[in-house]
Every structure is written in structure tokens, then in C-alpha cells.
Amino acid sequence: MTTASPVSRLPPEILGMIFSLAAIIDPPIAPLSSGEFERLVDDLRTHPTSDEKEYPSGNGALGFIRLSHVCRSWRETVLSMRRLWADVVGIIPLATIDTVNRACSVPITLNFKEFWDWPTPDFILQHLLKAPAIRAIHGSFVIDRHDGQKPTVCSLIDSVWSDAGSAPWNTLETVDFVVDRTTGVEGAHHAPSLRTLRLNNFFVPFIANALQQVSLTFDKPGNGVLTMPALLNFLRSCAGTLQELKLSHALQPQHMPQADPVEFPALCRLDVGGYSPRLLDTIQDYFTYSSTCGVSFHPLSGRSAEQELPDIAIHRALRVFSDEVLATGHSYGFACMTLPGEAPFVSVRAVSPKLLTDKGGIFLEYPKLGERRVYFKPDDNVKGTRCDALKMLWGTIARHAGTGGHQLDLSALRGLHALSIIHKDITRQHNRGGRDCILYLTPKLRILHMDGFDNNAIRDIATPDPFGDAPIPILHLLYLTAGYPSAPPICLEQFSDALRKRAEYDQKEDEVCPLPYLVMDENIRFDRDEELDDELEWLANMHYVQEWHYVSLNRE
């Protein structure tokens, strides 16, 4: 490149903006140990993804740092951007000293990635601790080191807070530690500027009066490190400013002490994970927060002798959330959500008293209650098939068929007023076995919404009972919306026949039970679109459907 090149004539300010974007798009990548690299490649071979273009290199990558090797002017510009260097300290271990020096006085972000066969060199750790100011620490650590020395994560904590008034740590805003085995550090540690704390398999009782986000997660129940009095004391110390809280295998309902509830006046989001059916009851007994705070429950695997508990906990969570909606004076409904990039879940929501808005919604947009979600485990599949939310919900019941399901509290399903089935993830299979069985268990269902309605779902309109022994729920409203664009057109003849069978099901001769309201998204496509209106008029004349109309989800 020469000074005559167009890019070389850009002002330094513009080059700086370009390089800042390059640092986001192409950050440096930490090298992998030999063992970690082999495990990653084996995992990619076993579970290939459509986005994987090539197997990764275990040597890491320089990323945007390569820009400093292009020419002198670029190097001068990149070297002058202290924030870029401050954010990548430790990612490439051998460049740690250089990146700290290039950051100068800018608060740095420490990055550790330790493996059992590749520990963090002590000289790097000691050099990091001499930085003038530290903004964040992101670390992945191991406990089973073969050199007999103290785990690095514990040494780091001891070194950092050996002098509580040390200036570098007063600027610390983020701590993110992942440890391969459960461990902890005793004693309180001051961090006056700490805003975000994420600890996995590790606990340290920080004294931080400005915390806004806390995540305490453990891979297994009964971690043996975090006692319930210590947890409550820690949360009480930061409750006034906390906005987001995540607890996975952290709460132990069977070991809760006698204590006053912890009040969270600013809490906006609460995620709890575990396998105990009493988990949400414990939350309600020990935590106080605004009703507008969103709450999510994540079922986690328990001990080998307690594998049935997550299913019981799921239905207990549905009951607890449904009661919260009922307390607002509204009926409740379930939105079974299957979305790309997220584990399937059920959202428990308040049903709109107007049934449908001009945009086609059946739930209240802004109730006085935050969203309530019950997630399923991402790997909770059936016979190796990636299932949708409704099938997973049915799986929690089917697994208890041999015991008569007496331990499951199905009252939330049996009292369900509205059901919305949203399926947007084409990698998860549509499965009628989930739809028909769940509909069979909802005798009070009055509103049914099917998003992604296709030919496979037509039979559900007629007879959801797989055994043909029970009548369909007496629906007041059937609402159908279009699904994935590649779906084939719906067979109009089968659709009309299903509505006829539904009206005639379990009725005396010459009598029908009409569907009061049929609402369809105008984007639904039939194989004979030109005949749709005539067919719907015929259904109305035969009293199979009383009223029908279209809605547009895109209407302004």
C-alpha cells in the first residue's frame, strides 16, 4: 500500500472508526490447547452445523491486530487506539505484556482461558495485576491442575483483593468466571464499581452496592460451596440496585433458613433453574419484587434417583404462573413457542377480554404482570427428534404414563382458556402427537390459535382425541395464521371437511355444534384460493361456522 492509495488519504478519525468496527467484526481468538482442540473438532464432526465453513485452527487468530502490520500509517493509527488494546488483554497470552503497555492508562479487560494441560503462566498473571486500572475480568479456569499449585482462579482473587484499597480494582465493573469444578473463596471482597457478576461453578461473596446483573449457575445440584444463608445475605446486600438475576442449581428449597424476604425494588428479570417442584414456591416465599418483573423457569436435571422431578416442576411452574394471571382478574392462556435459536418454552399470559384486536392478538399486550415463561431443556427430544414446544409439553406427561401421572399437577392444563401454538423453527419437527394429546387434556379450552397452520394440523380441528373417545373442546374461536413460506398450500377440501366433522362430532343426527368464530390470516394459502370465500359461505349456511373473517397481522 502507498500514500497514493485512496484509503491512505482518509483522515485518521475516519480510519479510527473503521478500525473500531474491524475490532468488533474480527476480534482476536485465543489459541486452544491440544486437548480442547481435539474435543472441538470431534464435536463438529459429530454435530455439524450448516454455518460451519471449515474446522477451526487451534492456533488462534490475530483478528484486527493484523491491521497494524499493513503499513506504517495504519500501525500508528491502531497503536494510538488504546481502547482496542485494553479490551483484548490476555486473549493471546504471549502478547499480554504488549497489550497492557499499549493500553496505557485505559482500564483494561483481563481475559483468561486456562486448560488442565495448559495453565496460565504465572509471569502473565503477575504482570496483569500491575495494570493501572481494570474494567472487567473474563476467565475460564480449571481446578484439576497436576502441578499441585493453588487454582489460578483462587490465586487471582487473593491477589486482586489482597489490598482492598488498591486503585485498579476500584474501577472493576464486570466479573465473568467459568470454572470446570465447583469451588469458592471465603471472605467478603469489596468491588464498589461492580455492575455485572457472572459466576459458573464458583462463588465469591462480593460487597458491591451498585450491582445490576447477577448470574450464579452451577452444573450440578448440591454444589457444596454456596450455603443458603450466604446466598440470601449476598443478594440482600445488592438487592436495591439489582435489575437482572439468574440462579441455576443455586437455590436449595430443602435447606432454606428462617429469614425475612429479600426485597428487589428494581428487578426487571428473574431466571431460576432447578429440578425441585418447590423452587418457585421458595422464590415467592423469600423474594419480593414488582409484579411487572419477568420470571422464567428452566428445568434442570437432578440426581439420578430424581429424574422425574423436572417434569413435576414444570407443571408446578405452570400452575404457579397461571395463578398469578388469575389474581389479576383475567383468564390465562398458554403460548407454546418454538423459535429459532432458543429452547422451546410456554409463555403463560393474560387473555384479552376482547378476544381479538385489529392485529389479531388474543393476549393482553400490556398486562399488570410481567411475562411468565416455562422453558424445556434444549436436548429434551423424543427418540432423537428435535421436537417443538407442544410435543415437549406432552412428553412431560407421557413419561409418567406408567405411574398414572398422579404426581403431576395437570390442573393448569385442565383450566386452560386459550392456547396459542407458535412454530417458527424449521429445524424442529411439527408433531401431531403433541397437539392432539394436549387438546384432549384441555376441556375448558375456548380459544385456539395455530400459527404455522398446515395440512398436518387440519385433523386437529376435527378430532383431537387420538383414541376417538372424547369430544373436542367447545371452542368459541379458532384463529389460524400462516407459517413458514415454503409450506405447501392447504388442501381446501380437507380443511372444509375437518370443520364439518368438528361441528358434527358427538352430536345427534341432524344436529351440529357450530364454531362461533373462525378467523384467518389473509396470508394463508389454499390450493384453490379462488374458491375459499364460496366454501366459507357454504360452511356458514350449513351452520358449521357462524362467523368468519380475515385479519392482517401487518395492518398499521
SULZIGI-V136191 format. One record per pair of residues at least 4 apart in sequence whose ideal C-beta (glycine too) atoms are under 6 Angstrom apart, sorted by sequence separation. I is the first residue (numbers start at 1). J is the second residue. If there is no record, write none. Layout:
# SULZIGI-V136191
{{I/J} {I/J}}
This chain:
# SULZIGI-V136191
{{1/5} {10/14} {22/26} {32/36} {62/66} {70/74} {75/79} {82/86} {95/99} {150/154} {199/203} {235/239} {238/242} {247/251} {278/282} {282/286} {283/287} {289/293} {302/306} {309/313} {357/361} {376/380} {381/385} {387/391} {394/398} {410/414} {432/436} {453/457} {460/464} {465/469} {483/487} {507/511} {520/524} {531/535} {3/8} {10/15} {32/37} {103/108} {114/119} {120/125} {150/155} {218/223} {226/231} {274/279} {325/330} {381/386} {382/387} {387/392} {400/405} {465/470} {490/495} {507/512} {539/544} {540/545} {90/96} {114/120} {338/344} {381/387} {507/513} {526/532} {539/545} {67/74} {68/75} {302/309} {325/332} {450/457} {112/120} {143/151} {337/345} {400/408} {464/472} {504/512} {160/169} {503/512} {68/78} {89/99} {322/332} {336/346} {337/347} {352/362} {503/513} {67/78} {88/99} {89/100} {141/152} {272/283} {299/310} {352/363} {503/514} {141/153} {334/346} {335/347} {352/364} {380/392} {536/548} {382/395} {41/55} {85/99} {194/208} {299/313} {335/349} {349/363} {350/364} {189/204} {191/206} {299/314} {332/348} {333/349} {376/392} {85/102} {86/103} {188/205} {189/206} {190/207} {191/208} {194/211} {195/212} {196/213} {197/214} {198/215} {199/216} {200/217} {201/218} {350/367} {85/103} {110/128} {201/219} {333/351} {89/108} {172/191} {182/201} {183/202} {184/203} {185/204} {188/207} {86/106} {90/110} {91/111} {173/193} {297/317} {330/350} {331/351} {37/58} {82/103} {89/110} {90/111} {172/193} {330/351} {82/104} {86/108} {87/109} {90/112} {170/192} {171/193} {172/194} {173/195} {174/196} {175/197} {176/198} {177/199} {178/200} {179/201} {203/225} {242/264} {267/289} {83/106} {108/131} {179/202} {203/226} {239/262} {243/266} {253/276} {270/293} {82/106} {228/252} {239/263} {348/372} {432/456} {436/460} {440/464} {177/202} {239/264} {242/267} {243/268} {244/269} {245/270} {246/271} {247/272} {248/273} {249/274} {253/278} {261/286} {262/287} {263/288} {264/289} {268/293} {269/294} {270/295} {271/296} {272/297} {273/298} {275/300} {325/350} {435/460} {439/464} {440/465} {32/58} {107/133} {108/134} {109/135} {116/142} {119/145} {153/179} {164/190} {236/262} {253/279} {267/293} {274/300} {322/348} {347/373} {416/442} {419/445} {430/456} {105/132} {109/136} {110/137} {111/138} {112/139} {113/140} {114/141} {211/238} {228/255} {232/259} {235/262} {261/288} {273/300} {275/302} {321/348} {448/475} {453/480} {518/545} {31/59} {96/124} {107/135} {114/142} {116/144} {157/185} {161/189} {221/249} {228/256} {229/257} {345/373} {346/374} {413/441} {436/464} {445/473} {522/550} {31/60} {205/234} {212/241} {228/257} {253/282} {413/442} {415/444} {416/445} {417/446} {418/447} {419/448} {420/449} {421/450} {422/451} {423/452} {454/483} {514/543} {30/60} {97/127} {129/159} {208/238} {211/241} {345/375} {436/466} {446/476} {447/477} {448/478} {449/479} {450/480} {451/481} {472/502} {514/544} {515/545} {516/546} {517/547} {518/548} {520/550} {522/552} {29/60} {93/124} {100/131} {154/185} {210/241} {211/242} {212/243} {213/244} {214/245} {215/246} {216/247} {217/248} {218/249} {251/282} {390/421} {442/473} {452/483} {512/543} {29/61} {120/152} {343/375} {344/376} {514/546} {519/551} {343/376} {454/487} {472/505} {28/62} {134/168} {216/250} {275/309} {471/505} {492/526} {28/63} {133/168} {275/310} {277/312} {343/378} {388/423} {455/490} {471/506} {492/527} {27/63} {277/313} {455/491} {458/494} {462/498} {489/525} {490/526} {491/527} {492/528} {26/63} {28/65} {131/168} {143/180} {280/317} {458/495} {461/498} {478/515} {489/526} {26/64} {114/152} {133/171} {134/172} {135/173} {136/174} {137/175} {138/176} {139/177} {140/178} {141/179} {142/180} {143/181} {275/313} {489/527} {277/316} {462/501} {482/521} {496/535} {143/183} {280/320} {328/368} {388/428} {391/431} {394/434} {458/498} {462/502} {476/516} {477/517} {478/518} {479/519} {480/520} {481/521} {499/539} {23/64} {182/223} {184/225} {328/369} {461/502} {482/523} {503/544} {22/64} {386/428} {482/524} {182/225} {391/434} {394/437} {492/535} {385/429} {387/431} {390/434} {394/438} {500/544} {344/389} {390/435} {499/544} {157/204} {19/67} {344/392} {390/438} {338/388} {249/300} {321/372} {338/389} {337/389} {336/389} {336/390} {318/374} {362/418} {317/374} {426/484} {19/78} {28/88} {314/374} {23/84} {30/91} {15/77} {28/91} {28/92} {107/171} {12/77} {351/417} {351/418} {1/71} {294/370} {293/370} {294/371} {295/372} {296/373} {297/374} {298/375} {291/369} {292/370} {299/377} {36/115} {221/302} {33/115} {35/117} {314/396} {30/113} {33/117} {333/417} {33/118} {311/396} {333/418} {334/419} {335/420} {336/421} {337/422} {338/423} {339/424} {340/425} {362/447} {331/417} {339/425} {338/425} {362/449} {311/399} {319/409} {322/412} {338/428} {315/408} {316/409} {319/412} {315/409} {318/412} {312/407} {355/477} {360/551} {360/553}}
